[in-house]
Amino acid sequence: MRPSRRTSLLCLAAATALIALGAPVTTAGGATPDADRRGPCVSSPPPADGPALDVLRIAERARTELDLKSVILRVTVDGRELVTSALGESVTAVPAEPAMHFRNGNIAISYLGTALLRLVDQGRAGLDDPVGRWLPDLPHDLGRRITLRMLAASTTGLADYVTSPGFSESVYADPFRQWTPEELVGISTARDLWYEPGTNWNYSHANFVLLGAALEKITGTRLDHLLHQEVTGPLGLHETRDSYTPDIPTPVLHAFTSERGTYEESTFWNPSWTTAPGAVETTDICDLARSAAGIGSGELLSPSSYRELLNPGTVGLGTPTPKCPATTCIAQTEATHYGTGVLVLDDWISQHPLFFGYSASQDYLPCEHLAIAVSTTNGPTAAGGHSAHTIAQRIAAALAPDHPIPDFG
């Protein structure tokens, strides 16, 4: 039976209460043990029984059921490893390993949101500052009408260039193309706003390209360096970085997709269209689990900024309009909504990227200090979709049955 919303709300309420007292939600008084990890990311010893074995069985069943070439996962409680494992292959006859690097997609957007909130905590910017202060050349008076909060919460009204006519066809026609931020934002700004900024919600990749540019201007620091200074460095994410090229550090988890009609390798297709330069990152599963806990607990934020992370004013938004259909303007409720670069899914703080044959999911349950990280790649008959998030949902159902992870979008 699904728990009542009242019961569900108590989980995030407990999290915000703890951080209001100045204690990170992960482990009171300091960073989680994962923050001090310096050794390689390796599989834990095979469990004989208990929750770790349950997690592995869930992953193995899902790998077969969903035809996944690989499943890599890590689950921690209070920052301590419950299980780390890799199933399947990276490429034929090369087993997947936890230390393999993969693209983390919109996981990096949670870092953009947290970096912005840290700048707010430092008094270097305000959430309601107009972006024109740093990006004065935006067309249609957008610099005055759009704020930093709107970019991070995706309430600007900007159309999503990814769903614009012809964009997907261009990407698939030349998946190695290097896209510039000017090209990408130009596609969105060439279209009418879907609604008056701040009055509705829709996911638009253009928001985060612009947010990255604004963060660089605010700080005078290249975005990859800024994210390291403010987020990935303090969290101890030693294997998370942007190389500014389609390269992936070794060891590599290779990806495959049938999106162009034939099953082919997509590992080094160019991800430059996905978000702001400097935030197009790769990572490993140990960093992803640490990221889930560090971002989801608000470890790096003040109490007021943690509240903004969880709800910057998006609850109640997402009403379809003639320009913004129901499939895009998703209704934001207290239970499921977009925060400041994160998804709030009932009691969980999440992100789950999907592109070019890679799928990943980072999920954190504050009231139980439970972090779930999953990365998957597709087999020849895989249906695609958010397979990593599906596995995370099943793990959550086994480990925290009173706190299921709902779908979003």
Contacts in CASP RR format, 6 or more apart in sequence:
PFRMAT RR
TARGET T0000
AUTHOR 0000-0000-0000
METHOD contacts of the structure
MODEL  1
MRPSRRTSLLCLAAATALIALGAPVTTAGGATPDADRRGPCVSSPPPADG
PALDVLRIAERARTELDLKSVILRVTVDGRELVTSALGESVTAVPAEPAM
HFRNGNIAISYLGTALLRLVDQGRAGLDDPVGRWLPDLPHDLGRRITLRM
LAASTTGLADYVTSPGFSESVYADPFRQWTPEELVGISTARDLWYEPGTN
WNYSHANFVLLGAALEKITGTRLDHLLHQEVTGPLGLHETRDSYTPDIPT
PVLHAFTSERGTYEESTFWNPSWTTAPGAVETTDICDLARSAAGIGSGEL
LSPSSYRELLNPGTVGLGTPTPKCPATTCIAQTEATHYGTGVLVLDDWIS
QHPLFFGYSASQDYLPCEHLAIAVSTTNGPTAAGGHSAHTIAQRIAAALA
PDHPIPDFG
2 404 0 8 1.000
3 402 0 8 1.000
3 403 0 8 1.000
5 334 0 8 1.000
5 335 0 8 1.000
7 402 0 8 1.000
8 335 0 8 1.000
8 346 0 8 1.000
8 347 0 8 1.000
8 403 0 8 1.000
9 334 0 8 1.000
10 367 0 8 1.000
11 346 0 8 1.000
11 347 0 8 1.000
11 365 0 8 1.000
11 366 0 8 1.000
11 367 0 8 1.000
11 368 0 8 1.000
11 403 0 8 1.000
12 310 0 8 1.000
12 344 0 8 1.000
12 347 0 8 1.000
12 366 0 8 1.000
12 367 0 8 1.000
14 366 0 8 1.000
14 367 0 8 1.000
15 25 0 8 1.000
15 297 0 8 1.000
15 366 0 8 1.000
15 367 0 8 1.000
16 303 0 8 1.000
16 306 0 8 1.000
16 307 0 8 1.000
16 310 0 8 1.000
18 24 0 8 1.000
18 25 0 8 1.000
18 28 0 8 1.000
18 366 0 8 1.000
19 25 0 8 1.000
19 297 0 8 1.000
19 298 0 8 1.000
19 301 0 8 1.000
19 303 0 8 1.000
19 306 0 8 1.000
20 303 0 8 1.000
22 303 0 8 1.000
23 29 0 8 1.000
24 30 0 8 1.000
24 31 0 8 1.000
24 32 0 8 1.000
24 294 0 8 1.000
24 297 0 8 1.000
24 298 0 8 1.000
24 299 0 8 1.000
25 296 0 8 1.000
25 297 0 8 1.000
25 298 0 8 1.000
25 299 0 8 1.000
25 366 0 8 1.000
25 369 0 8 1.000
26 32 0 8 1.000
26 78 0 8 1.000
26 79 0 8 1.000
26 293 0 8 1.000
26 294 0 8 1.000
26 297 0 8 1.000
26 299 0 8 1.000
26 369 0 8 1.000
27 33 0 8 1.000
27 78 0 8 1.000
27 79 0 8 1.000
27 369 0 8 1.000
31 235 0 8 1.000
31 299 0 8 1.000
32 76 0 8 1.000
32 78 0 8 1.000
32 79 0 8 1.000
32 80 0 8 1.000
32 290 0 8 1.000
32 293 0 8 1.000
32 294 0 8 1.000
32 299 0 8 1.000
33 78 0 8 1.000
33 79 0 8 1.000
33 80 0 8 1.000
34 76 0 8 1.000
34 79 0 8 1.000
34 80 0 8 1.000
34 81 0 8 1.000
34 286 0 8 1.000
34 289 0 8 1.000
34 290 0 8 1.000
34 293 0 8 1.000
35 235 0 8 1.000
35 236 0 8 1.000
35 290 0 8 1.000
37 236 0 8 1.000
37 238 0 8 1.000
37 286 0 8 1.000
37 290 0 8 1.000
38 238 0 8 1.000
40 99 0 8 1.000
41 74 0 8 1.000
41 84 0 8 1.000
41 98 0 8 1.000
41 99 0 8 1.000
41 239 0 8 1.000
41 284 0 8 1.000
41 285 0 8 1.000
41 286 0 8 1.000
41 287 0 8 1.000
42 84 0 8 1.000
42 97 0 8 1.000
42 98 0 8 1.000
42 99 0 8 1.000
43 84 0 8 1.000
43 85 0 8 1.000
43 86 0 8 1.000
43 97 0 8 1.000
43 98 0 8 1.000
44 52 0 8 1.000
44 81 0 8 1.000
44 83 0 8 1.000
44 84 0 8 1.000
44 85 0 8 1.000
47 53 0 8 1.000
47 56 0 8 1.000
47 83 0 8 1.000
51 82 0 8 1.000
51 83 0 8 1.000
51 398 0 8 1.000
51 399 0 8 1.000
52 75 0 8 1.000
52 82 0 8 1.000
52 83 0 8 1.000
54 398 0 8 1.000
54 399 0 8 1.000
55 73 0 8 1.000
55 75 0 8 1.000
55 82 0 8 1.000
55 83 0 8 1.000
55 85 0 8 1.000
55 395 0 8 1.000
55 398 0 8 1.000
55 399 0 8 1.000
56 83 0 8 1.000
56 85 0 8 1.000
56 87 0 8 1.000
58 391 0 8 1.000
58 394 0 8 1.000
58 395 0 8 1.000
58 398 0 8 1.000
59 71 0 8 1.000
59 73 0 8 1.000
59 85 0 8 1.000
59 87 0 8 1.000
59 374 0 8 1.000
59 391 0 8 1.000
59 395 0 8 1.000
60 71 0 8 1.000
60 87 0 8 1.000
62 68 0 8 1.000
62 71 0 8 1.000
62 387 0 8 1.000
62 390 0 8 1.000
62 391 0 8 1.000
62 394 0 8 1.000
63 70 0 8 1.000
63 71 0 8 1.000
63 87 0 8 1.000
63 88 0 8 1.000
63 376 0 8 1.000
66 376 0 8 1.000
66 382 0 8 1.000
66 383 0 8 1.000
66 384 0 8 1.000
66 387 0 8 1.000
66 390 0 8 1.000
67 378 0 8 1.000
67 379 0 8 1.000
67 380 0 8 1.000
67 381 0 8 1.000
67 382 0 8 1.000
67 383 0 8 1.000
68 88 0 8 1.000
68 376 0 8 1.000
68 377 0 8 1.000
68 378 0 8 1.000
68 379 0 8 1.000
68 382 0 8 1.000
68 387 0 8 1.000
69 88 0 8 1.000
69 89 0 8 1.000
69 90 0 8 1.000
69 256 0 8 1.000
69 377 0 8 1.000
69 378 0 8 1.000
69 379 0 8 1.000
69 382 0 8 1.000
70 86 0 8 1.000
70 87 0 8 1.000
70 88 0 8 1.000
70 89 0 8 1.000
70 90 0 8 1.000
70 96 0 8 1.000
70 253 0 8 1.000
70 375 0 8 1.000
70 376 0 8 1.000
70 377 0 8 1.000
71 86 0 8 1.000
71 87 0 8 1.000
71 88 0 8 1.000
71 96 0 8 1.000
71 374 0 8 1.000
71 375 0 8 1.000
71 376 0 8 1.000
71 388 0 8 1.000
71 391 0 8 1.000
72 85 0 8 1.000
72 86 0 8 1.000
72 87 0 8 1.000
72 96 0 8 1.000
72 97 0 8 1.000
72 98 0 8 1.000
72 100 0 8 1.000
72 102 0 8 1.000
72 253 0 8 1.000
72 285 0 8 1.000
72 374 0 8 1.000
72 375 0 8 1.000
72 376 0 8 1.000
73 83 0 8 1.000
73 84 0 8 1.000
73 85 0 8 1.000
73 86 0 8 1.000
73 285 0 8 1.000
73 372 0 8 1.000
73 373 0 8 1.000
73 374 0 8 1.000
73 375 0 8 1.000
73 391 0 8 1.000
73 395 0 8 1.000
74 81 0 8 1.000
74 83 0 8 1.000
74 84 0 8 1.000
74 85 0 8 1.000
74 98 0 8 1.000
74 285 0 8 1.000
74 286 0 8 1.000
74 288 0 8 1.000
74 289 0 8 1.000
74 371 0 8 1.000
74 373 0 8 1.000
75 81 0 8 1.000
75 82 0 8 1.000
75 83 0 8 1.000
75 84 0 8 1.000
75 289 0 8 1.000
75 370 0 8 1.000
75 371 0 8 1.000
75 372 0 8 1.000
75 373 0 8 1.000
75 395 0 8 1.000
75 399 0 8 1.000
76 82 0 8 1.000
76 289 0 8 1.000
76 290 0 8 1.000
76 293 0 8 1.000
76 370 0 8 1.000
76 371 0 8 1.000
77 368 0 8 1.000
77 369 0 8 1.000
77 370 0 8 1.000
77 371 0 8 1.000
78 369 0 8 1.000
79 289 0 8 1.000
79 290 0 8 1.000
79 293 0 8 1.000
79 369 0 8 1.000
79 371 0 8 1.000
84 98 0 8 1.000
84 285 0 8 1.000
84 286 0 8 1.000
84 289 0 8 1.000
85 98 0 8 1.000
86 95 0 8 1.000
86 96 0 8 1.000
86 97 0 8 1.000
86 98 0 8 1.000
86 100 0 8 1.000
86 285 0 8 1.000
87 96 0 8 1.000
88 95 0 8 1.000
88 96 0 8 1.000
89 95 0 8 1.000
89 96 0 8 1.000
90 96 0 8 1.000
90 97 0 8 1.000
90 100 0 8 1.000
90 251 0 8 1.000
90 252 0 8 1.000
90 253 0 8 1.000
90 254 0 8 1.000
90 377 0 8 1.000
91 254 0 8 1.000
91 265 0 8 1.000
96 253 0 8 1.000
97 251 0 8 1.000
98 284 0 8 1.000
98 285 0 8 1.000
98 286 0 8 1.000
99 251 0 8 1.000
99 284 0 8 1.000
99 286 0 8 1.000
100 251 0 8 1.000
100 252 0 8 1.000
100 253 0 8 1.000
100 284 0 8 1.000
101 239 0 8 1.000
101 248 0 8 1.000
101 249 0 8 1.000
101 250 0 8 1.000
101 251 0 8 1.000
101 252 0 8 1.000
101 253 0 8 1.000
101 282 0 8 1.000
101 283 0 8 1.000
101 284 0 8 1.000
102 248 0 8 1.000
102 252 0 8 1.000
102 253 0 8 1.000
102 255 0 8 1.000
102 282 0 8 1.000
102 283 0 8 1.000
102 284 0 8 1.000
102 358 0 8 1.000
102 360 0 8 1.000
102 375 0 8 1.000
102 377 0 8 1.000
103 248 0 8 1.000
103 255 0 8 1.000
103 271 0 8 1.000
103 280 0 8 1.000
103 281 0 8 1.000
103 282 0 8 1.000
103 353 0 8 1.000
103 355 0 8 1.000
103 356 0 8 1.000
103 358 0 8 1.000
103 360 0 8 1.000
104 240 0 8 1.000
104 281 0 8 1.000
104 282 0 8 1.000
104 283 0 8 1.000
104 288 0 8 1.000
104 353 0 8 1.000
104 360 0 8 1.000
105 271 0 8 1.000
105 274 0 8 1.000
105 275 0 8 1.000
105 280 0 8 1.000
105 281 0 8 1.000
105 353 0 8 1.000
105 355 0 8 1.000
105 358 0 8 1.000
105 360 0 8 1.000
106 208 0 8 1.000
106 274 0 8 1.000
106 275 0 8 1.000
106 351 0 8 1.000
106 352 0 8 1.000
106 353 0 8 1.000
107 281 0 8 1.000
107 283 0 8 1.000
107 288 0 8 1.000
107 291 0 8 1.000
107 351 0 8 1.000
107 353 0 8 1.000
107 360 0 8 1.000
107 362 0 8 1.000
108 227 0 8 1.000
108 242 0 8 1.000
108 275 0 8 1.000
108 279 0 8 1.000
108 280 0 8 1.000
108 281 0 8 1.000
109 208 0 8 1.000
109 275 0 8 1.000
109 279 0 8 1.000
109 341 0 8 1.000
109 351 0 8 1.000
110 291 0 8 1.000
110 295 0 8 1.000
110 341 0 8 1.000
110 342 0 8 1.000
110 351 0 8 1.000
110 362 0 8 1.000
111 227 0 8 1.000
111 231 0 8 1.000
111 232 0 8 1.000
111 279 0 8 1.000
111 291 0 8 1.000
111 295 0 8 1.000
112 152 0 8 1.000
112 208 0 8 1.000
112 211 0 8 1.000
112 212 0 8 1.000
112 215 0 8 1.000
112 227 0 8 1.000
112 275 0 8 1.000
112 276 0 8 1.000
112 279 0 8 1.000
112 341 0 8 1.000
113 152 0 8 1.000
113 211 0 8 1.000
113 309 0 8 1.000
113 340 0 8 1.000
113 341 0 8 1.000
113 342 0 8 1.000
114 230 0 8 1.000
114 231 0 8 1.000
114 295 0 8 1.000
114 298 0 8 1.000
114 300 0 8 1.000
114 301 0 8 1.000
114 309 0 8 1.000
114 340 0 8 1.000
115 215 0 8 1.000
115 226 0 8 1.000
115 227 0 8 1.000
115 230 0 8 1.000
115 231 0 8 1.000
116 125 0 8 1.000
116 127 0 8 1.000
116 148 0 8 1.000
116 152 0 8 1.000
116 211 0 8 1.000
116 215 0 8 1.000
116 340 0 8 1.000
117 301 0 8 1.000
117 305 0 8 1.000
117 308 0 8 1.000
117 309 0 8 1.000
117 340 0 8 1.000
118 230 0 8 1.000
118 231 0 8 1.000
118 300 0 8 1.000
118 301 0 8 1.000
118 305 0 8 1.000
119 125 0 8 1.000
119 126 0 8 1.000
119 215 0 8 1.000
119 218 0 8 1.000
119 219 0 8 1.000
119 230 0 8 1.000
120 126 0 8 1.000
120 127 0 8 1.000
120 305 0 8 1.000
120 308 0 8 1.000
121 301 0 8 1.000
121 302 0 8 1.000
121 305 0 8 1.000
124 218 0 8 1.000
124 219 0 8 1.000
125 148 0 8 1.000
125 218 0 8 1.000
126 148 0 8 1.000
127 147 0 8 1.000
127 148 0 8 1.000
127 149 0 8 1.000
127 152 0 8 1.000
127 308 0 8 1.000
127 312 0 8 1.000
128 147 0 8 1.000
128 148 0 8 1.000
128 149 0 8 1.000
129 147 0 8 1.000
129 148 0 8 1.000
130 143 0 8 1.000
130 144 0 8 1.000
130 145 0 8 1.000
130 146 0 8 1.000
130 147 0 8 1.000
131 138 0 8 1.000
131 142 0 8 1.000
131 143 0 8 1.000
131 146 0 8 1.000
131 147 0 8 1.000
131 148 0 8 1.000
131 151 0 8 1.000
131 210 0 8 1.000
131 214 0 8 1.000
132 138 0 8 1.000
132 142 0 8 1.000
132 143 0 8 1.000
132 144 0 8 1.000
132 146 0 8 1.000
134 213 0 8 1.000
134 214 0 8 1.000
134 217 0 8 1.000
134 218 0 8 1.000
135 143 0 8 1.000
135 210 0 8 1.000
135 213 0 8 1.000
135 214 0 8 1.000
135 217 0 8 1.000
136 143 0 8 1.000
138 146 0 8 1.000
138 189 0 8 1.000
138 210 0 8 1.000
139 189 0 8 1.000
140 189 0 8 1.000
140 193 0 8 1.000
142 156 0 8 1.000
142 189 0 8 1.000
142 197 0 8 1.000
145 197 0 8 1.000
146 156 0 8 1.000
146 158 0 8 1.000
146 197 0 8 1.000
146 210 0 8 1.000
147 197 0 8 1.000
148 211 0 8 1.000
148 214 0 8 1.000
149 155 0 8 1.000
149 312 0 8 1.000
149 340 0 8 1.000
150 156 0 8 1.000
150 197 0 8 1.000
150 198 0 8 1.000
150 207 0 8 1.000
151 207 0 8 1.000
151 208 0 8 1.000
151 210 0 8 1.000
151 211 0 8 1.000
151 214 0 8 1.000
152 207 0 8 1.000
152 211 0 8 1.000
152 312 0 8 1.000
152 339 0 8 1.000
152 340 0 8 1.000
152 341 0 8 1.000
153 201 0 8 1.000
153 312 0 8 1.000
153 313 0 8 1.000
153 314 0 8 1.000
153 338 0 8 1.000
153 339 0 8 1.000
153 340 0 8 1.000
153 341 0 8 1.000
154 201 0 8 1.000
154 202 0 8 1.000
154 203 0 8 1.000
154 204 0 8 1.000
154 207 0 8 1.000
154 314 0 8 1.000
154 338 0 8 1.000
154 341 0 8 1.000
155 197 0 8 1.000
155 198 0 8 1.000
155 199 0 8 1.000
155 200 0 8 1.000
155 201 0 8 1.000
155 313 0 8 1.000
155 314 0 8 1.000
155 317 0 8 1.000
156 193 0 8 1.000
156 197 0 8 1.000
156 198 0 8 1.000
156 204 0 8 1.000
156 206 0 8 1.000
156 207 0 8 1.000
157 193 0 8 1.000
157 194 0 8 1.000
157 195 0 8 1.000
157 196 0 8 1.000
157 197 0 8 1.000
157 198 0 8 1.000
157 200 0 8 1.000
157 202 0 8 1.000
157 204 0 8 1.000
157 324 0 8 1.000
158 188 0 8 1.000
158 189 0 8 1.000
158 193 0 8 1.000
158 194 0 8 1.000
158 204 0 8 1.000
158 206 0 8 1.000
158 207 0 8 1.000
159 188 0 8 1.000
159 191 0 8 1.000
159 192 0 8 1.000
159 193 0 8 1.000
159 194 0 8 1.000
159 204 0 8 1.000
159 206 0 8 1.000
159 323 0 8 1.000
160 188 0 8 1.000
160 202 0 8 1.000
160 203 0 8 1.000
160 204 0 8 1.000
160 205 0 8 1.000
160 206 0 8 1.000
160 328 0 8 1.000
161 167 0 8 1.000
161 184 0 8 1.000
161 185 0 8 1.000
161 186 0 8 1.000
161 187 0 8 1.000
161 188 0 8 1.000
161 204 0 8 1.000
161 205 0 8 1.000
161 206 0 8 1.000
161 273 0 8 1.000
162 168 0 8 1.000
162 205 0 8 1.000
162 273 0 8 1.000
163 328 0 8 1.000
164 187 0 8 1.000
164 188 0 8 1.000
164 191 0 8 1.000
167 187 0 8 1.000
170 177 0 8 1.000
171 177 0 8 1.000
171 273 0 8 1.000
172 259 0 8 1.000
172 260 0 8 1.000
175 260 0 8 1.000
175 266 0 8 1.000
175 269 0 8 1.000
175 270 0 8 1.000
175 356 0 8 1.000
176 246 0 8 1.000
176 268 0 8 1.000
176 269 0 8 1.000
176 270 0 8 1.000
177 270 0 8 1.000
177 272 0 8 1.000
178 270 0 8 1.000
178 272 0 8 1.000
179 270 0 8 1.000
179 272 0 8 1.000
179 273 0 8 1.000
180 272 0 8 1.000
181 209 0 8 1.000
181 213 0 8 1.000
181 276 0 8 1.000
181 277 0 8 1.000
184 205 0 8 1.000
184 206 0 8 1.000
184 209 0 8 1.000
184 273 0 8 1.000
185 206 0 8 1.000
185 209 0 8 1.000
185 210 0 8 1.000
186 206 0 8 1.000
187 206 0 8 1.000
188 204 0 8 1.000
188 206 0 8 1.000
189 206 0 8 1.000
192 323 0 8 1.000
193 323 0 8 1.000
194 200 0 8 1.000
194 202 0 8 1.000
194 321 0 8 1.000
194 323 0 8 1.000
194 324 0 8 1.000
194 328 0 8 1.000
194 329 0 8 1.000
195 321 0 8 1.000
195 323 0 8 1.000
195 324 0 8 1.000
198 317 0 8 1.000
199 317 0 8 1.000
200 317 0 8 1.000
200 318 0 8 1.000
200 319 0 8 1.000
200 321 0 8 1.000
200 324 0 8 1.000
200 329 0 8 1.000
201 314 0 8 1.000
201 317 0 8 1.000
201 318 0 8 1.000
201 329 0 8 1.000
201 330 0 8 1.000
201 332 0 8 1.000
201 337 0 8 1.000
201 338 0 8 1.000
202 318 0 8 1.000
202 324 0 8 1.000
202 328 0 8 1.000
202 329 0 8 1.000
202 330 0 8 1.000
203 328 0 8 1.000
203 330 0 8 1.000
203 338 0 8 1.000
205 273 0 8 1.000
205 274 0 8 1.000
205 275 0 8 1.000
208 275 0 8 1.000
208 276 0 8 1.000
208 279 0 8 1.000
208 341 0 8 1.000
209 275 0 8 1.000
209 276 0 8 1.000
210 276 0 8 1.000
211 276 0 8 1.000
212 223 0 8 1.000
212 276 0 8 1.000
212 278 0 8 1.000
212 279 0 8 1.000
213 276 0 8 1.000
215 223 0 8 1.000
215 226 0 8 1.000
216 222 0 8 1.000
216 223 0 8 1.000
216 226 0 8 1.000
219 226 0 8 1.000
221 229 0 8 1.000
222 278 0 8 1.000
223 242 0 8 1.000
223 276 0 8 1.000
223 277 0 8 1.000
223 278 0 8 1.000
223 279 0 8 1.000
224 241 0 8 1.000
224 242 0 8 1.000
224 244 0 8 1.000
224 278 0 8 1.000
224 279 0 8 1.000
227 242 0 8 1.000
227 278 0 8 1.000
227 279 0 8 1.000
228 241 0 8 1.000
230 300 0 8 1.000
231 237 0 8 1.000
231 295 0 8 1.000
231 300 0 8 1.000
232 240 0 8 1.000
232 241 0 8 1.000
234 300 0 8 1.000
235 290 0 8 1.000
235 291 0 8 1.000
235 294 0 8 1.000
235 295 0 8 1.000
235 299 0 8 1.000
235 300 0 8 1.000
236 287 0 8 1.000
236 290 0 8 1.000
237 283 0 8 1.000
237 287 0 8 1.000
237 290 0 8 1.000
237 291 0 8 1.000
238 287 0 8 1.000
239 249 0 8 1.000
239 282 0 8 1.000
239 283 0 8 1.000
239 284 0 8 1.000
239 286 0 8 1.000
239 287 0 8 1.000
240 281 0 8 1.000
240 282 0 8 1.000
240 283 0 8 1.000
240 284 0 8 1.000
240 287 0 8 1.000
240 291 0 8 1.000
241 249 0 8 1.000
241 281 0 8 1.000
241 282 0 8 1.000
242 277 0 8 1.000
242 278 0 8 1.000
242 279 0 8 1.000
242 280 0 8 1.000
242 281 0 8 1.000
242 282 0 8 1.000
243 249 0 8 1.000
243 282 0 8 1.000
244 277 0 8 1.000
244 278 0 8 1.000
244 280 0 8 1.000
246 268 0 8 1.000
246 269 0 8 1.000
246 270 0 8 1.000
246 271 0 8 1.000
246 272 0 8 1.000
247 268 0 8 1.000
248 267 0 8 1.000
248 268 0 8 1.000
248 282 0 8 1.000
249 282 0 8 1.000
252 267 0 8 1.000
253 375 0 8 1.000
253 377 0 8 1.000
254 265 0 8 1.000
254 267 0 8 1.000
254 377 0 8 1.000
255 265 0 8 1.000
255 266 0 8 1.000
255 267 0 8 1.000
255 356 0 8 1.000
255 357 0 8 1.000
255 358 0 8 1.000
255 377 0 8 1.000
255 378 0 8 1.000
256 263 0 8 1.000
256 264 0 8 1.000
256 265 0 8 1.000
256 266 0 8 1.000
256 357 0 8 1.000
256 377 0 8 1.000
256 378 0 8 1.000
256 379 0 8 1.000
256 380 0 8 1.000
257 263 0 8 1.000
257 264 0 8 1.000
257 266 0 8 1.000
257 356 0 8 1.000
257 357 0 8 1.000
257 378 0 8 1.000
258 264 0 8 1.000
258 378 0 8 1.000
258 380 0 8 1.000
258 382 0 8 1.000
259 266 0 8 1.000
259 356 0 8 1.000
259 357 0 8 1.000
263 379 0 8 1.000
263 380 0 8 1.000
266 356 0 8 1.000
266 357 0 8 1.000
269 356 0 8 1.000
271 280 0 8 1.000
271 355 0 8 1.000
271 356 0 8 1.000
272 280 0 8 1.000
274 280 0 8 1.000
274 355 0 8 1.000
283 291 0 8 1.000
285 373 0 8 1.000
285 374 0 8 1.000
285 375 0 8 1.000
288 360 0 8 1.000
288 362 0 8 1.000
288 373 0 8 1.000
288 375 0 8 1.000
289 362 0 8 1.000
289 371 0 8 1.000
289 372 0 8 1.000
289 373 0 8 1.000
290 371 0 8 1.000
291 362 0 8 1.000
291 373 0 8 1.000
292 349 0 8 1.000
292 362 0 8 1.000
292 363 0 8 1.000
292 364 0 8 1.000
292 371 0 8 1.000
292 372 0 8 1.000
292 373 0 8 1.000
293 299 0 8 1.000
293 364 0 8 1.000
293 369 0 8 1.000
293 371 0 8 1.000
294 300 0 8 1.000
294 364 0 8 1.000
295 342 0 8 1.000
295 349 0 8 1.000
295 362 0 8 1.000
295 364 0 8 1.000
296 309 0 8 1.000
296 342 0 8 1.000
296 349 0 8 1.000
296 364 0 8 1.000
296 366 0 8 1.000
297 364 0 8 1.000
297 366 0 8 1.000
297 369 0 8 1.000
298 305 0 8 1.000
298 306 0 8 1.000
298 309 0 8 1.000
301 309 0 8 1.000
308 340 0 8 1.000
309 339 0 8 1.000
309 340 0 8 1.000
309 341 0 8 1.000
309 342 0 8 1.000
309 349 0 8 1.000
310 339 0 8 1.000
310 342 0 8 1.000
310 344 0 8 1.000
310 349 0 8 1.000
311 337 0 8 1.000
311 339 0 8 1.000
311 344 0 8 1.000
312 339 0 8 1.000
312 340 0 8 1.000
314 332 0 8 1.000
314 337 0 8 1.000
314 338 0 8 1.000
314 339 0 8 1.000
315 332 0 8 1.000
315 333 0 8 1.000
315 334 0 8 1.000
315 337 0 8 1.000
316 331 0 8 1.000
316 332 0 8 1.000
316 333 0 8 1.000
316 337 0 8 1.000
317 332 0 8 1.000
317 337 0 8 1.000
318 324 0 8 1.000
318 329 0 8 1.000
318 330 0 8 1.000
318 331 0 8 1.000
318 332 0 8 1.000
319 329 0 8 1.000
319 331 0 8 1.000
320 326 0 8 1.000
320 329 0 8 1.000
321 329 0 8 1.000
330 408 0 8 1.000
330 409 0 8 1.000
332 338 0 8 1.000
335 345 0 8 1.000
335 346 0 8 1.000
335 406 0 8 1.000
336 343 0 8 1.000
336 344 0 8 1.000
336 345 0 8 1.000
336 346 0 8 1.000
336 406 0 8 1.000
336 408 0 8 1.000
337 343 0 8 1.000
337 344 0 8 1.000
338 344 0 8 1.000
341 351 0 8 1.000
342 349 0 8 1.000
342 350 0 8 1.000
342 351 0 8 1.000
343 349 0 8 1.000
343 350 0 8 1.000
343 351 0 8 1.000
343 352 0 8 1.000
343 408 0 8 1.000
344 350 0 8 1.000
345 363 0 8 1.000
345 405 0 8 1.000
345 406 0 8 1.000
345 408 0 8 1.000
346 403 0 8 1.000
346 404 0 8 1.000
346 405 0 8 1.000
346 406 0 8 1.000
347 365 0 8 1.000
347 366 0 8 1.000
347 367 0 8 1.000
347 403 0 8 1.000
348 363 0 8 1.000
348 364 0 8 1.000
348 365 0 8 1.000
348 396 0 8 1.000
348 403 0 8 1.000
348 405 0 8 1.000
349 363 0 8 1.000
349 364 0 8 1.000
349 366 0 8 1.000
350 361 0 8 1.000
350 362 0 8 1.000
350 363 0 8 1.000
350 364 0 8 1.000
350 389 0 8 1.000
350 392 0 8 1.000
350 405 0 8 1.000
350 408 0 8 1.000
351 361 0 8 1.000
351 362 0 8 1.000
352 359 0 8 1.000
352 360 0 8 1.000
352 361 0 8 1.000
352 362 0 8 1.000
352 363 0 8 1.000
352 386 0 8 1.000
352 388 0 8 1.000
352 389 0 8 1.000
352 392 0 8 1.000
353 359 0 8 1.000
353 360 0 8 1.000
354 384 0 8 1.000
354 385 0 8 1.000
354 386 0 8 1.000
354 388 0 8 1.000
357 377 0 8 1.000
357 378 0 8 1.000
357 384 0 8 1.000
358 375 0 8 1.000
358 376 0 8 1.000
358 377 0 8 1.000
359 375 0 8 1.000
359 376 0 8 1.000
359 377 0 8 1.000
359 378 0 8 1.000
359 384 0 8 1.000
359 385 0 8 1.000
359 386 0 8 1.000
359 387 0 8 1.000
359 388 0 8 1.000
359 389 0 8 1.000
360 373 0 8 1.000
360 374 0 8 1.000
360 375 0 8 1.000
360 376 0 8 1.000
360 388 0 8 1.000
361 372 0 8 1.000
361 373 0 8 1.000
361 374 0 8 1.000
361 386 0 8 1.000
361 388 0 8 1.000
361 389 0 8 1.000
361 391 0 8 1.000
361 392 0 8 1.000
362 371 0 8 1.000
362 372 0 8 1.000
362 373 0 8 1.000
363 371 0 8 1.000
363 372 0 8 1.000
363 373 0 8 1.000
363 389 0 8 1.000
363 392 0 8 1.000
363 396 0 8 1.000
363 405 0 8 1.000
364 370 0 8 1.000
364 371 0 8 1.000
364 372 0 8 1.000
365 371 0 8 1.000
365 396 0 8 1.000
365 400 0 8 1.000
365 403 0 8 1.000
367 403 0 8 1.000
368 400 0 8 1.000
368 403 0 8 1.000
370 396 0 8 1.000
370 399 0 8 1.000
370 400 0 8 1.000
372 392 0 8 1.000
372 395 0 8 1.000
372 396 0 8 1.000
372 399 0 8 1.000
374 388 0 8 1.000
374 389 0 8 1.000
374 391 0 8 1.000
374 392 0 8 1.000
374 395 0 8 1.000
375 388 0 8 1.000
376 387 0 8 1.000
376 388 0 8 1.000
376 391 0 8 1.000
378 384 0 8 1.000
378 387 0 8 1.000
389 405 0 8 1.000
392 405 0 8 1.000
393 404 0 8 1.000
393 405 0 8 1.000
393 407 0 8 1.000
396 403 0 8 1.000
396 404 0 8 1.000
396 405 0 8 1.000
397 404 0 8 1.000
END
